[in-house]
C-alpha cells in the first residue's frame, strides 16, 4: 500500500533492525533501524512500520543530507504482538526491507492512560533536550580515534550520535481520562526537523505510535558542526524550535 508496484528487496547487509523479543513496557519500546551503503549510494528515507498499530506507518525519516550510513532509534507504543518492519529507500530509489516480531504484555499501549496528568503534560509540551550519545567506555574509543586515519573517500568519517528528548503527551485519541471518563483528543508530534548548522539533516513524520515524551536517537557524519537546530510541530500546529550549540563539533 505504501509503495505500490515497486519492488521491495531483501535487506541483506543494507538494513538492520533492533527490537526486543518481548517489550518490557508496551508504552515505550525502543526500535532501532540502521542503514548502510558501501557502493556510493546514500540513504534517502527510513520508515518504521508496526503492522498491529492503529497507524502502522509509525515514523518516516526523510533525509536531506547525503548519508551513506544512518541509524535512528525511537521509543514507540506497541499495541499488541506484531511484526515490525523497517523499509529503507536508497538514493537511486531501490527499496530494502527487514522485519522482526515483537511480543507484548497485552497492555494495549495505544489506549493505555497517560502517565502524566493532562495539565502537567501540556505545561511542558515542546520542551526539548539534545544530548550527545557518549560511549560506555571513553578510553577505548579515544584510543581508536587516535589511531584512525583522517576521513577520506577510502575512510569515510565515523557517524556522530545524538539523542533528542521531546516533552509531549502524544495523545493517541484512544485514551480515556480516568476522572471524566471522556476520551482525550488526539494530539501527537507530527514532524521533527533537524539541521546541522544551516544544512537540513532530516524530517521525521510521526504518528500516534510515538511514545509519551518521545526520544529519538540519530547519527550524522557532517564534520565540525557548530550547532543543531530542531523544530517540532504537533497536530495542533504548536511549533517549538531551539538551537543547540555543539562547540567545535
Rosetta blueprint (number, residue, H / E / L):
1 X L
2 X L
3 X L
4 X L
5 X L
6 X L
7 X L
8 X E
9 X E
10 X E
11 X L
12 X L
13 X L
14 X L
15 X E
16 X E
17 X E
18 X E
19 X L
20 X L
21 X L
22 X E
23 X L
24 X L
25 X L
26 X L
27 X L
28 X L
29 X E
30 X E
31 X E
32 X E
33 X E
34 X E
35 X E
36 X E
37 X L
38 X L
39 X L
40 X L
41 X L
42 X L
43 X E
44 X E
45 X E
46 X E
47 X E
48 X E
49 X E
50 X E
51 X L
52 X L
53 X L
54 X L
55 X L
56 X L
57 X E
58 X E
59 X E
60 X E
61 X E
62 X E
63 X E
64 X E
65 X E
66 X E
67 X E
68 X L
69 X E
70 X E
71 X E
72 X E
73 X E
74 X E
75 X E
76 X E
77 X L
78 X L
79 X L
80 X L
81 X L
82 X E
83 X E
84 X E
85 X E
86 X E
87 X E
88 X E
89 X E
90 X E
91 X L
92 X L
93 X L
94 X L
95 X E
96 X E
97 X E
98 X E
99 X E
100 X E
101 X E
102 X E
103 X E
104 X L
105 X L
106 X L
107 X L
108 X L
109 X H
110 X H
111 X H
112 X L
113 X L
114 X L
115 X L
116 X L
117 X L
118 X H
119 X H
120 X H
121 X H
122 X H
123 X H
124 X L
125 X L
126 X L
127 X L
128 X E
129 X E
130 X E
131 X E
132 X E
133 X L
134 X L
135 X L
136 X L
137 X L
138 X H
139 X H
140 X H
141 X H
142 X H
143 X H
144 X H
145 X H
146 X H
147 X H
148 X L
149 X L
150 X L
151 X L
152 X L
153 X L
154 X L
155 X L
156 X L
157 X L
158 X L
159 X L
160 X E
161 X E
162 X E
163 X E
164 X E
165 X E
166 X E
167 X L
168 X L
169 X L
170 X L
171 X E
172 X L
173 X L
174 X L
175 X L
176 X E
177 X L
178 X L
179 X L
180 X L
181 X L
182 X L
183 X E
184 X L
185 X L
186 X L
187 X E
188 X L
189 X E
190 X E
191 X E
192 X E
193 X E
194 X E
195 X E
196 X E
197 X L
198 X L
199 X E
200 X E
201 X E
202 X E
203 X E
204 X E
205 X E
206 X L
207 X L
208 X L
209 X L
210 X E
211 X L
212 X L
213 X L
214 X L
215 X E
216 X E
217 X E
218 X E
219 X E
220 X E
221 X L
222 X L
223 X L
224 X L
225 X L
226 X L
227 X E
228 X E
229 X E
230 X E
231 X E
232 X E
233 X E
234 X E
235 X L
236 X L
237 X L
238 X L
239 X E
240 X E
241 X E
242 X E
243 X E
244 X E
245 X E
246 X L
247 X L
248 X L
249 X L
